[in-house]
Amino acid sequence: MHSDTTDALSPAQVERFIEDGFLRLDDAFSSQLAEEARTILWRDTGCDPKTPATWTKPVVRLGFYGQPPFVAAANTPRLHAALDEIVGPGRWLPRGHVGTIPVRFPSPDDPGDAGWHIDVSFSRPWDDPTNFLSGRANIVSEGRALLMLFLFSDVGEDDAPTRIRVGSHRDIAQRLADAGPDGMTLGELAANDFAESAHRPLALATGAAGTVYLCHPFLVHAAQPHRGTRPRFLAQPTLQPATPLQLEREDGDYSAVEEAIRRALAGSD
C-alpha cells in the first residue's frame, strides 16, 4: 500500500477495483460541499428546485466548474489517498475543475444519451475533431488514468444512476491489446454495441451526496432515463495521468489500473 494515512484503502478494496473495474468511495467529500455545489448548479440550470413544472428537459448539461466547493470536493485528503492507492503517488494530476455535469431530471422522455460506451481520451491529427466517435483509447489509456463519478446529490436506483458492467474493463483491454499506440476510435469500439461485455453483471452508481466512484478507464457504462422524483447532479471528470501508464515495469510496482490491464491480457478473468 502506498499511503500511510487513515484514509488509505484496504488491500481488499484495491483488489476489488482490479477485479470489478470500479470502487465506490463513500464520504469522499462532505454533504455541505455537495449542497454548496448544487446551489450553483441549480442557478445555472435555469430551473426552480421547488417547481417541477420548470424541469422541462430530461438532461441539462453544464460544464467545467472550478468554483471553491467543486475544487474542494475534488481534492479532499480521503480522495487523494484513494487515488494514490489506485493510480500511484506522483502518477496523477490534481483536478482544478470537475468537468462536465449532466443534470438529469425526472422525465418520461428518452434522454438520447443512454448507450453503452467507454470514455475515450485522445485523438490523432487525422481525426475529425467535430465527431465525438473519432475519440480514441489505447491499451495504455493515453490521457486518462481514471473516470470518476462525483455524486453531488443523493442517487437512488430510480434517480438515473450510471449503469456499470462489472468487470467489463477486461473485455475492452483485450480488444485494445493488438491495436497499437493509435488504439481504436469510439466508433470502432462501439460498432458491435459493446457486445463482448453484455454478459457482465450490472451495478448502479448509487449513493449519498459526497460519494465518488473511481472507475477504470476501460469500464463500460451507460446513462439511463430518470424514473424518480429528485433531480440527479453528477460530475464525471477525467483523472489525468502525470506519467503514462506502463504495463512492463522493472521494479514491478504496478498500480491497480495497470495490474487490471495486465491480468486481462494474461487471460485472468
Rosetta silent file (secondary structure, phi, psi, omega in degrees, C-alpha in Angstrom):
SEQUENCE: MHSDTTDALSPAQVERFIEDGFLRLDDAFSSQLAEEARTILWRDTGCDPKTPATWTKPVVRLGFYGQPPFVAAANTPRLHAALDEIVGPGRWLPRGHVGTIPVRFPSPDDPGDAGWHIDVSFSRPWDDPTNFLSGRANIVSEGRALLMLFLFSDVGEDDAPTRIRVGSHRDIAQRLADAGPDGMTLGELAANDFAESAHRPLALATGAAGTVYLCHPFLVHAAQPHRGTRPRFLAQPTLQPATPLQLEREDGDYSAVEEAIRRALAGSD
SCORE:     score description
SCORE:     0.000 S_00000001
   1 L     0.000  143.823 -173.471    0.000    0.000    0.000 S_00000001
   2 L   -90.409  -34.394 -171.810    1.276    3.439   -0.871 S_00000001
   3 L  -100.516  142.548  177.631   -0.458    5.737    1.617 S_00000001
   4 L  -108.125   16.473  178.041    0.023    5.720    5.381 S_00000001
   5 L   -83.386  163.923  178.899   -2.940    7.973    6.144 S_00000001
   6 L   -68.639  -14.161  179.415   -6.035    6.761    7.954 S_00000001
   7 L   -88.499    1.723 -176.850   -7.935    7.231    4.706 S_00000001
   8 L   -63.206  147.858  178.059   -5.907    4.599    2.869 S_00000001
   9 L   -74.864  155.977  174.780   -7.811    1.820    1.144 S_00000001
  10 L   -81.008  159.220  174.397   -7.618   -1.741    2.367 S_00000001
  11 H   -56.269  -35.456  179.497   -5.935   -4.420    0.229 S_00000001
  12 H   -64.903  -37.961  178.497   -9.389   -5.930   -0.302 S_00000001
  13 H   -66.247  -42.005  178.677  -10.705   -2.649   -1.723 S_00000001
  14 H   -63.727  -42.827  178.757   -7.775   -2.367   -4.132 S_00000001
  15 H   -63.129  -37.972  178.294   -8.282   -5.976   -5.228 S_00000001
  16 H   -62.697  -40.763  176.783  -11.983   -5.296   -5.751 S_00000001
  17 H   -61.000  -45.938 -178.307  -11.098   -2.394   -8.046 S_00000001
  18 H   -59.754  -41.531 -175.767   -8.739   -4.613  -10.066 S_00000001
  19 H   -80.130  -44.335 -174.547  -11.382   -7.307  -10.466 S_00000001
  20 H   -88.648  -27.093 -178.197  -14.547   -5.210  -10.864 S_00000001
  21 L    91.123    4.357  176.386  -13.093   -2.157  -12.574 S_00000001
  22 E  -158.364  162.046  177.871  -14.507    0.353  -10.117 S_00000001
  23 E  -140.400  129.569  174.414  -14.538    1.316   -6.467 S_00000001
  24 E   -89.930  121.416 -179.568  -17.269    3.155   -4.548 S_00000001
  25 E  -110.189  102.233  179.335  -15.704    5.625   -2.106 S_00000001
  26 L   -74.709  150.130  177.046  -18.255    6.784    0.450 S_00000001
  27 L    54.555   38.838  177.535  -17.841   10.166    2.164 S_00000001
  28 L   -68.924  -30.556  171.775  -15.186   11.230   -0.324 S_00000001
  29 L  -145.660  167.710 -169.320  -16.328   14.807    0.266 S_00000001
  30 L   -80.691  155.990  175.396  -18.805   16.383    2.643 S_00000001
  31 H   -64.469  -29.051  177.932  -22.543   16.791    2.225 S_00000001
  32 H   -65.590  -43.354  176.127  -22.022   20.503    2.903 S_00000001
  33 H   -62.031  -39.674  179.066  -19.747   20.826   -0.137 S_00000001
  34 H   -61.517  -42.072 -179.796  -22.323   18.925   -2.181 S_00000001
  35 H   -66.214  -41.308  178.121  -25.054   21.329   -1.084 S_00000001
  36 H   -62.987  -39.393  178.776  -22.937   24.377   -1.921 S_00000001
  37 H   -66.339  -43.072 -179.872  -22.219   22.911   -5.349 S_00000001
  38 H   -61.271  -36.875  178.586  -25.902   22.145   -6.008 S_00000001
  39 H   -58.011  -43.577  178.161  -26.837   25.736   -5.208 S_00000001
  40 H   -66.117  -43.177 -176.368  -24.538   26.906   -8.003 S_00000001
  41 H   -68.876  -40.451  177.118  -25.743   24.217  -10.397 S_00000001
  42 H   -57.519  -44.311  179.436  -29.435   24.870   -9.783 S_00000001
  43 H   -56.837  -42.788 -173.948  -28.873   28.525  -10.662 S_00000001
  44 H   -80.748  -16.358  174.827  -27.206   27.596  -13.930 S_00000001
  45 H   -70.892  -22.956 -173.988  -29.851   25.076  -14.992 S_00000001
  46 L    77.802    8.733 -179.191  -32.377   27.904  -15.230 S_00000001
  47 L  -106.463  158.666  178.126  -34.815   25.707  -13.327 S_00000001
  48 L   -99.882  120.018 -177.850  -36.533   26.272   -9.991 S_00000001
  49 L   -60.537  -22.702 -177.971  -35.763   23.497   -7.464 S_00000001
  50 L   -97.348    0.393 -175.964  -39.186   23.964   -5.875 S_00000001
  51 L  -129.057   88.845 -178.685  -41.154   23.992   -9.138 S_00000001
  52 H   -56.628  -22.648  178.394  -41.022   20.704  -11.082 S_00000001
  53 H   -62.253  -19.525  178.560  -43.000   22.327  -13.886 S_00000001
  54 H   -86.070   -5.259 -179.025  -39.761   24.140  -14.808 S_00000001
  55 L   -89.661   79.232 -168.110  -37.942   20.813  -15.268 S_00000001
  56 L   -95.366   -9.066 -179.237  -38.772   20.544  -18.943 S_00000001
  57 L  -120.338  147.801  177.855  -35.789   18.573  -20.271 S_00000001
  58 L   -68.942  -26.303  179.238  -34.582   15.091  -19.314 S_00000001
  59 E  -148.723  137.927  173.278  -30.991   16.304  -19.117 S_00000001
  60 E  -121.981  122.719 -176.272  -29.249   19.682  -18.878 S_00000001
  61 E   -97.415  123.221  176.280  -25.509   19.639  -19.497 S_00000001
  62 E  -116.207  162.806 -173.281  -23.331   22.027  -17.550 S_00000001
  63 E  -149.744  143.795  163.999  -19.583   22.193  -17.708 S_00000001
  64 L    59.065   63.090 -179.468  -16.199   22.790  -16.167 S_00000001
  65 L   -91.430  120.538 -179.425  -16.973   24.147  -12.718 S_00000001
  66 L  -118.664   17.026  177.070  -13.933   25.432  -10.840 S_00000001
  67 L   -67.791  161.234 -172.781  -15.587   27.331   -8.015 S_00000001
  68 H   -49.689  -44.672 -177.933  -14.335   26.599   -4.469 S_00000001
  69 H   -64.138  -31.686  179.724  -16.858   23.876   -3.484 S_00000001
  70 H   -72.942  -44.300  179.388  -16.086   21.873   -6.628 S_00000001
  71 H   -64.747  -40.868  178.690  -12.314   22.180   -6.281 S_00000001
  72 H   -63.321  -41.079  179.751  -12.537   21.303   -2.590 S_00000001
  73 H   -62.985  -34.034 -176.685  -14.668   18.222   -3.359 S_00000001
  74 L   -84.673   -2.516 -173.723  -12.117   17.024   -5.891 S_00000001
  75 L  -136.389   36.612  177.065   -9.146   17.456   -3.559 S_00000001
  76 L   -77.229  153.615  176.565  -10.046   16.035   -0.164 S_00000001
  77 H   -56.820  -38.450 -179.513   -7.418   14.049    1.748 S_00000001
  78 H   -63.277  -44.140  179.519   -9.659   10.964    1.617 S_00000001
  79 H   -68.311  -44.534  179.671   -9.975   11.127   -2.158 S_00000001
  80 H   -60.016  -40.178  178.443   -6.290   11.875   -2.698 S_00000001
  81 H   -62.083  -40.059  178.681   -5.328    8.903   -0.517 S_00000001
  82 H   -66.629  -39.204  178.719   -7.566    6.652   -2.614 S_00000001
  83 H   -65.090  -37.886  175.493   -6.063    7.958   -5.850 S_00000001
  84 H   -60.966  -37.812 -178.883   -2.590    7.230   -4.529 S_00000001
  85 H   -71.324  -38.172 -172.826   -3.704    3.663   -3.838 S_00000001
  86 H   -88.739  -39.548 -175.251   -5.356    3.071   -7.211 S_00000001
  87 L  -105.756  -30.119  179.231   -3.154    5.085   -9.606 S_00000001
  88 L   110.703  136.380  179.136    0.024    5.554   -7.575 S_00000001
  89 L   -62.539  133.486 -179.411    1.563    8.531   -5.763 S_00000001
  90 L    80.493    1.304 -176.630    3.012   11.039   -8.195 S_00000001
  91 L  -107.691    6.874  179.310    1.304    9.363  -11.142 S_00000001
  92 E  -139.765  159.908 -176.477   -1.836   11.539  -11.354 S_00000001
  93 L  -108.888  131.961  177.734   -2.639   15.252  -11.628 S_00000001
  94 L   -60.407  153.035 -178.273   -4.902   17.095   -9.172 S_00000001
  95 L   -91.464  135.975  172.306   -8.144   18.482  -10.554 S_00000001
  96 L  -101.198   -5.381  173.588   -8.769   22.224  -10.899 S_00000001
  97 L  -157.178  175.110 -173.931  -12.379   21.654  -12.003 S_00000001
  98 L  -113.254   20.330  173.456  -14.835   18.764  -12.142 S_00000001
  99 L    70.944 -155.158 -177.226  -15.522   18.524  -15.863 S_00000001
 100 E   -81.745  150.517 -178.416  -18.978   18.246  -17.336 S_00000001
 101 E  -129.851  101.134  172.786  -22.072   17.809  -15.175 S_00000001
 102 E   -81.145  114.497  176.815  -25.147   16.214  -16.745 S_00000001
 103 E   -91.393  117.914 -176.431  -28.094   17.157  -14.528 S_00000001
 104 E  -104.767  131.088 -177.218  -30.817   14.551  -15.066 S_00000001
 105 L  -110.256  150.126  173.638  -34.441   15.355  -14.350 S_00000001
 106 L   -55.467  128.579 -176.088  -37.422   13.052  -13.872 S_00000001
 107 L  -164.803  142.662  173.292  -38.875   12.610  -17.348 S_00000001
 108 L   -80.331   -8.108 -175.539  -40.738   10.063  -19.485 S_00000001
 109 L   -82.963  148.883  174.885  -38.638   11.180  -22.473 S_00000001
 110 L   -68.117  125.765 -179.636  -35.601    9.344  -23.783 S_00000001
 111 L   -70.004  -15.996  175.572  -32.539   11.401  -22.776 S_00000001
 112 L    80.259    7.814 -177.018  -30.870   10.415  -26.049 S_00000001
 113 L  -140.770   31.198 -170.256  -27.518    9.587  -24.487 S_00000001
 114 L  -103.171   24.826  179.178  -28.093    6.279  -22.718 S_00000001
 115 L   -83.927  154.866  176.801  -25.979    3.963  -24.882 S_00000001
 116 L   -68.376  142.765 -177.351  -23.185    1.740  -23.587 S_00000001
 117 E  -167.416  170.593  161.604  -19.712    3.212  -24.057 S_00000001
 118 L  -115.805  162.009  177.016  -16.305    3.864  -22.564 S_00000001
 119 L   -90.360  114.414 -179.886  -14.891    7.357  -22.168 S_00000001
 120 L   -81.932  168.974 -165.269  -12.166    7.855  -24.763 S_00000001
 121 L  -140.284   -4.813  179.708   -9.274   10.171  -24.070 S_00000001
 122 E  -155.506  170.914  176.500   -7.204   11.297  -27.050 S_00000001
 123 L  -141.058  167.915  176.102   -7.219   11.882  -30.787 S_00000001
 124 L  -112.939  160.052 -175.106   -4.754   11.889  -33.645 S_00000001
 125 L   -55.423  -27.782 -177.432   -4.171   14.738  -36.142 S_00000001
 126 L   -86.628   -2.794  179.947   -6.165   12.930  -38.832 S_00000001
 127 L   -80.308  151.762  179.444   -9.251   12.514  -36.650 S_00000001
 128 L   -81.483  111.284 -176.609  -12.311   14.732  -37.101 S_00000001
 129 L   -67.298  -15.023 -179.927  -12.475   16.989  -34.021 S_00000001
 130 L   -89.870   -5.167 -177.183  -16.195   17.592  -34.584 S_00000001
 131 L  -111.759  109.787 -175.951  -17.064   13.894  -34.387 S_00000001
 132 H   -66.037  -20.277  178.057  -17.072   12.520  -30.844 S_00000001
 133 H   -72.844   -9.194  179.331  -16.931    8.996  -32.250 S_00000001
 134 H   -88.703   -5.864  174.159  -13.413    9.744  -33.515 S_00000001
 135 L   -62.180  153.938 -170.289  -12.019    9.970  -29.971 S_00000001
 136 E  -125.919  159.297  168.098   -9.628    7.147  -29.131 S_00000001
 137 E  -136.086  145.818  173.247   -8.468    4.757  -26.435 S_00000001
 138 L  -131.392  177.015 -168.966   -5.361    2.565  -26.478 S_00000001
 139 L   -65.669  -21.529  175.927   -4.017   -0.192  -24.280 S_00000001
 140 L  -101.489   14.931  175.856   -2.080    2.212  -22.035 S_00000001
 141 L    48.381   55.048  179.892   -5.107    4.542  -21.743 S_00000001
 142 L   -52.273  125.217  175.272   -3.285    7.562  -23.139 S_00000001
 143 L    85.046   -3.045 -178.500   -4.532   10.743  -21.460 S_00000001
 144 L  -145.681  121.248  174.695   -6.747    9.084  -18.852 S_00000001
 145 L   -91.661  -34.869  178.737   -5.845    7.371  -15.590 S_00000001
 146 E  -152.636  156.990  158.457   -9.437    7.052  -14.322 S_00000001
 147 E   -99.406  134.876  178.835  -13.004    8.055  -14.955 S_00000001
 148 E  -121.198  140.658  176.914  -14.501    9.496  -11.768 S_00000001
 149 E  -116.919  113.309  179.976  -18.174    9.927  -10.896 S_00000001
 150 E  -100.375  117.551  178.683  -18.866   12.591   -8.258 S_00000001
 151 E   -88.629  108.651  177.718  -22.340   12.395   -6.722 S_00000001
 152 L   -94.663    2.016  171.593  -23.380   15.933   -5.802 S_00000001
 153 L  -140.799  161.675  172.206  -26.879   14.720   -4.867 S_00000001
 154 L   -63.009  136.874 -178.092  -28.252   11.578   -3.267 S_00000001
 155 E  -129.235  112.577  174.108  -28.733    8.984   -6.010 S_00000001
 156 L  -100.036 -176.716 -174.649  -31.073    6.036   -5.573 S_00000001
 157 L   -64.715  -25.696 -179.681  -31.982    3.291   -8.021 S_00000001
 158 L   -93.487   -0.251 -172.305  -34.741    5.395   -9.624 S_00000001
 159 L   -99.512   37.104  178.989  -32.627    8.575   -9.890 S_00000001
 160 L    56.912   47.155  175.831  -30.857    7.738  -13.177 S_00000001
 161 L   -66.019  145.087  175.342  -27.757    6.164  -11.615 S_00000001
 162 L   -58.951  133.762  176.538  -24.984    5.390  -14.071 S_00000001
 163 E   -89.105  139.149 -176.048  -25.154    1.738  -15.146 S_00000001
 164 E  -128.783  132.127  171.293  -21.908   -0.213  -14.913 S_00000001
 165 E   -91.253  107.199 -172.631  -20.954   -3.548  -16.442 S_00000001
 166 L   -65.327  123.978  179.389  -18.903   -5.119  -13.671 S_00000001
 167 L    85.296    1.928 -175.835  -15.562   -6.423  -14.973 S_00000001
 168 H   -69.760  -16.360  177.255  -16.065   -5.026  -18.483 S_00000001
 169 H   -60.508  -28.813  179.459  -12.711   -3.219  -18.349 S_00000001
 170 H   -70.810  -37.619  178.000  -11.111   -6.591  -19.026 S_00000001
 171 H   -62.716  -41.619 -178.807  -13.124   -7.079  -22.226 S_00000001
 172 H   -69.992  -40.080  177.575  -12.016   -3.688  -23.533 S_00000001
 173 H   -57.587  -41.325 -179.691   -8.376   -4.316  -22.634 S_00000001
 174 H   -67.355  -34.033  176.499   -8.478   -7.487  -24.700 S_00000001
 175 H   -69.018  -35.418 -176.807   -9.962   -5.612  -27.664 S_00000001
 176 H   -84.190  -10.119 -169.630   -7.286   -2.917  -27.463 S_00000001
 177 L   -53.999  -41.691 -174.955   -4.400   -5.327  -26.946 S_00000001
 178 L  -106.346   15.234 -174.548   -3.308   -5.517  -30.580 S_00000001
 179 L   -87.826   -5.180  177.035   -4.455   -2.068  -31.722 S_00000001
 180 L    75.023 -175.865 -175.754   -1.089   -0.377  -31.238 S_00000001
 181 L   -65.745  -24.307  177.614   -0.431    3.141  -29.938 S_00000001
 182 L   -80.390  -13.025  175.086   -3.212    4.659  -32.057 S_00000001
 183 L    61.326 -144.715  179.640   -5.700    2.330  -30.412 S_00000001
 184 E  -131.715  148.176  175.117   -9.305    2.300  -31.574 S_00000001
 185 E   -78.336  162.449  176.363  -11.843    5.040  -32.045 S_00000001
 186 H   -61.001  -36.727  177.476  -15.056    5.093  -30.070 S_00000001
 187 H   -60.082  -42.099  178.239  -16.846    4.392  -33.332 S_00000001
 188 H   -67.774  -42.786 -179.717  -14.799    1.240  -33.839 S_00000001
 189 H   -65.050  -34.797 -176.063  -15.222    0.145  -30.245 S_00000001
 190 L   -89.893    1.037 -174.687  -18.971    0.726  -30.359 S_00000001
 191 L   -58.388  -31.773  179.239  -19.513   -0.963  -33.735 S_00000001
 192 L  -104.054   16.997 -179.780  -20.814   -4.101  -32.022 S_00000001
 193 L    57.841   32.540  177.501  -22.611   -2.162  -29.260 S_00000001
 194 L    56.444   40.975 -176.582  -20.028   -3.490  -26.790 S_00000001
 195 H   -62.392  -28.215 -177.484  -21.483   -6.978  -27.120 S_00000001
 196 H   -64.320  -18.296  179.721  -18.375   -8.598  -25.624 S_00000001
 197 H  -107.819    5.902 -175.304  -19.333   -7.184  -22.225 S_00000001
 198 L   -64.657  -22.535 -179.774  -23.086   -7.836  -22.405 S_00000001
 199 L   -80.455   -7.442 -174.243  -22.727  -10.918  -20.182 S_00000001
 200 L   -73.016  148.412  175.086  -21.275   -8.911  -17.322 S_00000001
 201 L   -62.229  154.065 -178.180  -23.262   -8.296  -14.104 S_00000001
 202 E  -101.705  134.288  171.771  -24.902   -4.892  -13.774 S_00000001
 203 E  -124.300  155.048  179.674  -24.119   -2.412  -10.989 S_00000001
 204 E  -118.650  135.600 -178.212  -25.655    1.001  -10.367 S_00000001
 205 L   -82.770   72.085  177.748  -23.698    4.064   -9.224 S_00000001
 206 L   -97.384  167.009  176.364  -25.954    4.896   -6.294 S_00000001
 207 E   153.422  173.198  177.307  -25.031    6.567   -3.037 S_00000001
 208 L   -78.786  155.791  173.524  -25.327    9.599   -0.838 S_00000001
 209 L   -54.129  132.769 -174.930  -24.118   13.009   -1.922 S_00000001
 210 L   106.215   -6.591  176.007  -20.372   13.029   -1.348 S_00000001
 211 L   -81.074  142.024  173.605  -19.822    9.569   -2.850 S_00000001
 212 E  -127.253  132.396  171.926  -17.215    9.184   -5.591 S_00000001
 213 E   -99.158  124.726  174.908  -16.877    6.214   -7.919 S_00000001
 214 E   -98.048  116.487 -171.554  -13.342    5.577   -9.153 S_00000001
 215 E  -117.509  135.231  173.959  -13.674    3.762  -12.474 S_00000001
 216 L   -57.411  141.537 -176.886  -11.067    2.035  -14.611 S_00000001
 217 L   -60.598  -19.459 -179.939  -10.717    3.974  -17.882 S_00000001
 218 L   -95.328    5.762 -175.497  -11.875    0.899  -19.857 S_00000001
 219 L   -69.021  128.616  177.752  -15.064    0.364  -17.829 S_00000001
 220 L   -83.324  128.523 -175.993  -18.191    0.046  -19.994 S_00000001
 221 E  -149.054  171.820 -177.211  -21.011    2.158  -18.597 S_00000001
 222 E  -159.140  152.073  170.005  -24.174    3.982  -19.630 S_00000001
 223 L   -78.176 -179.905  174.358  -26.668    6.598  -18.563 S_00000001
 224 L  -159.190  162.694  177.684  -30.375    5.794  -18.214 S_00000001
 225 L   -62.791  155.080 -178.963  -33.727    7.600  -18.021 S_00000001
 226 L   -94.922  115.745 -177.326  -34.711    9.205  -14.731 S_00000001
 227 L  -109.002    5.661 -176.903  -37.720    7.442  -13.185 S_00000001
 228 L   -95.714 -150.688 -176.057  -37.568    9.063   -9.758 S_00000001
 229 L  -125.633  -12.994 -175.940  -38.686   12.385   -8.335 S_00000001
 230 L  -117.977  131.546  179.617  -35.487   14.275   -7.446 S_00000001
 231 L   -57.984  149.715 -178.867  -33.005   15.628  -10.000 S_00000001
 232 E  -109.346  126.889  179.682  -29.594   13.977  -10.106 S_00000001
 233 E  -112.541  116.402 -175.962  -26.406   16.057  -10.015 S_00000001
 234 E  -143.719  133.134  173.505  -23.268   14.171  -11.038 S_00000001
 235 E  -103.484  151.540 -174.906  -19.859   15.243  -12.320 S_00000001
 236 L  -136.287   60.928 -175.845  -17.748   12.912  -14.437 S_00000001
 237 L   -76.469  153.212  168.565  -14.193   14.255  -14.591 S_00000001
 238 E   -77.258  144.252  163.312  -11.170   12.544  -16.023 S_00000001
 239 E   -99.880  115.812 -177.346   -8.220   11.866  -13.776 S_00000001
 240 L   -85.226  140.928  177.656   -5.243   12.723  -15.938 S_00000001
 241 E   -76.675  142.059  172.235   -2.003   10.779  -15.572 S_00000001
 242 L   -79.996  -29.899  175.629    1.158   12.625  -14.586 S_00000001
 243 L  -134.832  150.606 -178.561    3.147    9.880  -16.297 S_00000001
 244 L   -62.086  148.466  172.013    1.958    7.356  -18.887 S_00000001
 245 L   -60.568  146.504  178.236    0.681    4.007  -17.710 S_00000001
 246 L  -129.002  128.182 -179.955    3.284    1.261  -18.015 S_00000001
 247 L   -96.527   -4.345  173.823    2.459   -2.407  -18.467 S_00000001
 248 L  -133.877  110.865  179.693    6.085   -3.501  -18.053 S_00000001
 249 L  -123.000  128.846 -179.677    7.957   -2.153  -15.015 S_00000001
 250 L   -61.789  -34.902 -177.661   11.368   -3.402  -13.982 S_00000001
 251 L   -86.272   -5.899  178.483   10.579   -2.776  -10.327 S_00000001
 252 L    71.220   12.370 -176.265    7.163   -4.474  -10.556 S_00000001
 253 L   -86.527   69.684 -177.240    5.475   -1.501   -8.865 S_00000001
 254 L   -82.714  138.784  172.449    2.267   -1.679  -10.863 S_00000001
 255 L   -73.831  167.283  177.223   -0.700    0.476   -9.998 S_00000001
 256 H   -63.032  -35.209  177.317   -4.112   -1.128   -9.641 S_00000001
 257 H   -62.722  -46.075  179.961   -5.095    0.372  -13.011 S_00000001
 258 H   -67.264  -42.093 -178.530   -2.068   -1.217  -14.670 S_00000001
 259 H   -62.692  -37.162  178.040   -2.480   -4.533  -12.856 S_00000001
 260 H   -61.628  -41.563  178.444   -6.079   -4.800  -14.055 S_00000001
 261 H   -66.846  -43.593 -179.195   -4.922   -4.454  -17.666 S_00000001
 262 H   -60.013  -42.045  179.042   -2.089   -6.917  -17.158 S_00000001
 263 H   -65.808  -38.835  178.232   -4.480   -9.534  -15.767 S_00000001
 264 H   -62.891  -42.174 -179.117   -6.858   -9.045  -18.659 S_00000001
 265 H   -70.715  -24.990  177.522   -4.072   -9.522  -21.188 S_00000001
 266 L   -83.419   -4.809  178.579   -2.922  -12.633  -19.339 S_00000001
 267 L    87.757   10.005  178.728   -6.424  -14.045  -19.665 S_00000001
 268 L   -76.813  125.208 -178.197   -7.242  -13.808  -15.974 S_00000001
 269 L  -132.625    0.000    0.000  -10.983  -13.423  -15.532 S_00000001
